[in-house]
Amino acid sequence: MPGHLPGFCAEMSTNHAAGSAGLRYQADERPPDALALGLGLQLALITVAVPILIPTAVMRAGGATESHLAWAVFAAVAISGFTTVLQAVRFGRIGSGHVLVMGSSAAFIGVSITAVAKGGPALLATLVVAAALLQLLLSSRLALFRRILTPTVSGTVIMLVPVTVAPIVFRILNEAPDGSPAHAAPLVMLVTLAATLGISLKGTAMLRLWAPVIGVVLGTALAAFFGLYDLDRIAAASWVGLPGISIPGLDLEFGAEFWALLPAFLLTAVIGSIRAISSSTALQRISWRRARPVDFRAVQGAVTVDGLSNVLCGLAGTVPNTTYSLAAPLVGITGVAARAVAIATGAIFLALAFLPKALAVVLAIPGPVVGAYLLVLIALLFIIGIGMVMQDGMDLRKGTIVGVSFWLGVGFQNGVIFPEIVSGFAGGIFSNGITSGGLAAIFMTLIVGLSGPRPARMETGFSISQLPEIREFLHRFASRNGWDDTMENRLDAVAEETLLTLVRPEEESGTPRRLRLSASKGEGGAVLEFIVSPRGENVQERMAVLGAPGDDASVEQEVSLRLLRHLASSVRHQQYHDLDIVTVQVKAPGSGA
């Protein structure tokens, strides 16, 4: 399944993302409890069906017992609720601190059915845990994959989420019980859509908070009038219940079936991690009033929770989880990005896992109502993906990667590209548009990166005293590329100001750190990359708020920041738990700088 339509813009001199000035509550603010609970209920209403339906489909298609099916559904809903809360709280290196909802992954359906059919729930459990360990490894070493898992790749994946969900949405728009009037489903859809869009576009700021709920309530009321609301399902459900525990354990024999399916599970786990990266990046860009760079430490936390969630899913013997993106457009409609909403959503998930009747009330909402609401959200989500792709501007190479990857994803998702071969390969893993399109984007990004000029590199102490060594390195680099003294002096100045900005005076006598500097020739100039262990302050953000009220930078730092902003055409600071990476683009004289 997918996830404020932000005012995305191309990054300016500091590659800074657009903020969301119209937010009522940003990520770290606490809204009224009633508001947080109401918005949490909205998210729960539109997502809780997924961790119910996907495990049900997988276990039935794979031939699992009814007792394990009931347990797998319960475990999926409970784990989704717990890890949704975990995403919001951001405990140490765990969690993103944003409204990211967890739930069962549709990308794993094909390979999960094959695993259950060939080795039972125990084989599925082992493969899910193995895939989760890969995700945890990726989260801990995310900086190593920064040249592959780029905004271009992440944005393409987000754009493909609506592509994979749209067929389901269009199908459920037409769902109606036998014997109901032919005009019932279209009228219910139109009322839900008109109420949601009308209030979102023309309502007051307070009314827009409740636009989705009002649309769902009005649509459901009309559906009940036509007899589309399933009251029998609610009546048959018990008030409180817990299925029998059916933990399958792990299949540690590692037979032929395990090794045959392992590559498909690992590949799907990589795509799931990219989706978590994309979702976390998208939420960060719309969850704060003031523009700020992407905090890759929060992205690492999101991927870590994705991995931990799948460890729990594997141990419980249910289908793997993924990070949903549905909260992003909901933030745009309501103006509330507070993490308290995610906590409320997770708590409602946990409550629903133990309250079958309450769960039935949610599942009884007619398809035309759910479909109309999802139609609005996936449309906004597609625009968010475009904004992520455009954040660094667009050129021919990036346009080719995005365009080809997107349409390959569309083709594979709709089964029109070699369907006989694709459906039979690795459990049909490439039939999912996110997987096929995402891998195409990764592959082309990797090819572009490998085909570029090899950068010059050096490693030295992270200290102002190392400037002579750095200047000599840059002198050789400039000479090798045929640049004159003006460009060499510009490179020297950029390196010095970047170092002055990153180094604190007290660090000169403290524990020594190392600096890795690489220099490569780019279009119209040079690209310098400084890699050091983290300090905690983001240079890119400091440049964006330079001279603002409350700016407590020292005079020396402010001078360095101003000079760096003047000398460099672009500055990007990526902060990870284990590394700080500052990438500076320097235009050569006469190249339009």
Secondary structure as the mmCIF struct_conf table of DSSP 4:
data_model
#
loop_
_struct_conf.conf_type_id
_struct_conf.id
_struct_conf.beg_label_comp_id
_struct_conf.beg_label_asym_id
_struct_conf.beg_label_seq_id
_struct_conf.end_label_comp_id
_struct_conf.end_label_asym_id
_struct_conf.end_label_seq_id
TURN_TY1_P TURN_TY1_P1 SER A 13 THR A 14
HELX_LH_PP_P HELX_LH_PP_P1 HIS A 16 ALA A 18
TURN_TY1_P TURN_TY1_P2 ALA A 21 GLY A 22
BEND BEND1 ARG A 24 ARG A 24
STRN STRN1 TYR A 25 TYR A 25
TURN_TY1_P TURN_TY1_P3 ALA A 27 ASP A 28
BEND BEND2 GLU A 29 GLU A 29
HELX_RH_AL_P HELX_RH_AL_P1 ASP A 33 THR A 47
TURN_TY1_P TURN_TY1_P4 VAL A 48 ALA A 49
HELX_RH_AL_P HELX_RH_AL_P2 VAL A 50 GLY A 62
TURN_TY1_P TURN_TY1_P5 GLY A 63 GLY A 63
HELX_RH_AL_P HELX_RH_AL_P3 GLU A 66 VAL A 89
STRN STRN2 PHE A 91 PHE A 91
TURN_TY1_P TURN_TY1_P6 GLY A 92 ARG A 93
STRN STRN3 ILE A 94 ILE A 94
BEND BEND3 GLY A 97 HIS A 98
STRN STRN4 MET A 102 SER A 104
HELX_RH_3T_P HELX_RH_3T_P1 ALA A 106 PHE A 108
HELX_RH_AL_P HELX_RH_AL_P4 ILE A 109 SER A 140
TURN_TY1_P TURN_TY1_P7 ARG A 141 ARG A 141
HELX_RH_3T_P HELX_RH_3T_P2 LEU A 142 PHE A 145
TURN_TY1_P TURN_TY1_P8 ARG A 146 ILE A 148
BEND BEND4 LEU A 149 LEU A 149
HELX_RH_AL_P HELX_RH_AL_P5 PRO A 151 LEU A 173
TURN_TY1_P TURN_TY1_P9 ASN A 174 ASN A 174
TURN_TY1_P TURN_TY1_P10 ASP A 178 GLY A 179
BEND BEND5 SER A 180 SER A 180
TURN_TY1_P TURN_TY1_P11 ALA A 182 HIS A 183
HELX_RH_AL_P HELX_RH_AL_P6 ALA A 184 LYS A 202
BEND BEND6 GLY A 203 GLY A 203
HELX_RH_AL_P HELX_RH_AL_P7 ALA A 205 ARG A 208
TURN_TY1_P TURN_TY1_P12 LEU A 209 TRP A 210
HELX_RH_AL_P HELX_RH_AL_P8 ALA A 211 PHE A 225
TURN_TY1_P TURN_TY1_P13 PHE A 226 GLY A 227
BEND BEND7 TYR A 229 TYR A 229
HELX_RH_AL_P HELX_RH_AL_P9 LEU A 231 ALA A 236
BEND BEND8 ALA A 237 ALA A 237
BEND BEND9 TRP A 239 VAL A 240
HELX_LH_PP_P HELX_LH_PP_P2 PRO A 243 ILE A 245
TURN_TY1_P TURN_TY1_P14 LEU A 252 GLU A 253
HELX_RH_AL_P HELX_RH_AL_P10 ALA A 256 ILE A 286
BEND BEND10 SER A 287 SER A 287
BEND BEND11 ARG A 289 ARG A 290
HELX_RH_AL_P HELX_RH_AL_P11 PHE A 296 ALA A 316
TURN_TY1_P TURN_TY1_P15 GLY A 317 GLY A 317
HELX_LH_PP_P HELX_LH_PP_P3 VAL A 319 PRO A 320
STRN STRN5 ASN A 321 THR A 323
TURN_TY1_P TURN_TY1_P16 LEU A 326 LEU A 326
HELX_RH_AL_P HELX_RH_AL_P12 ALA A 327 THR A 334
STRN STRN6 VAL A 336 VAL A 336
HELX_RH_AL_P HELX_RH_AL_P13 ARG A 339 PHE A 354
HELX_RH_AL_P HELX_RH_AL_P14 PRO A 356 LEU A 363
TURN_TY1_P TURN_TY1_P17 ALA A 364 ALA A 364
BEND BEND12 ILE A 365 ILE A 365
HELX_RH_AL_P HELX_RH_AL_P15 GLY A 367 MET A 390
TURN_TY1_P TURN_TY1_P18 GLN A 391 ASP A 392
HELX_RH_AL_P HELX_RH_AL_P16 LEU A 396 GLN A 413
TURN_TY1_P TURN_TY1_P19 ASN A 414 GLY A 415
BEND BEND13 ILE A 417 PHE A 418
HELX_RH_AL_P HELX_RH_AL_P17 PRO A 419 GLY A 424
BEND BEND14 PHE A 425 PHE A 425
HELX_RH_3T_P HELX_RH_3T_P3 ALA A 426 SER A 431
BEND BEND15 ASN A 432 ASN A 432
HELX_RH_AL_P HELX_RH_AL_P18 GLY A 433 SER A 451
BEND BEND16 GLY A 452 GLY A 452
HELX_LH_PP_P HELX_LH_PP_P4 PRO A 453 PRO A 455
STRN STRN7 ALA A 456 GLY A 461
BEND BEND17 PHE A 462 SER A 463
HELX_RH_3T_P HELX_RH_3T_P4 ILE A 464 GLN A 466
HELX_RH_AL_P HELX_RH_AL_P19 LEU A 467 ARG A 480
TURN_TY1_P TURN_TY1_P20 ASN A 481 GLY A 482
HELX_RH_AL_P HELX_RH_AL_P20 ASP A 485 LEU A 502
HELX_RH_3T_P HELX_RH_3T_P5 PRO A 505 SER A 509
BEND BEND18 GLY A 510 THR A 511
STRN STRN8 ARG A 514 GLY A 522
TURN_TY1_P TURN_TY1_P21 GLU A 523 GLY A 524
STRN STRN9 GLY A 525 VAL A 532
BEND BEND19 GLY A 536 GLY A 536
HELX_RH_AL_P HELX_RH_AL_P21 VAL A 539 ALA A 544
TURN_TY1_P TURN_TY1_P22 VAL A 545 GLY A 547
TURN_TY1_P TURN_TY1_P23 PRO A 549 GLY A 550
HELX_RH_AL_P HELX_RH_AL_P22 VAL A 555 LEU A 567
BEND BEND20 SER A 569 SER A 569
STRN STRN10 SER A 570 GLN A 575
BEND BEND21 HIS A 577 ASP A 578
STRN STRN11 ASP A 580 LYS A 587
HELX_LH_PP_P HELX_LH_PP_P5 ALA A 588 ALA A 588
TURN_TY1_P TURN_TY1_P24 PRO A 589 GLY A 590
BEND BEND22 SER A 591 SER A 591
#
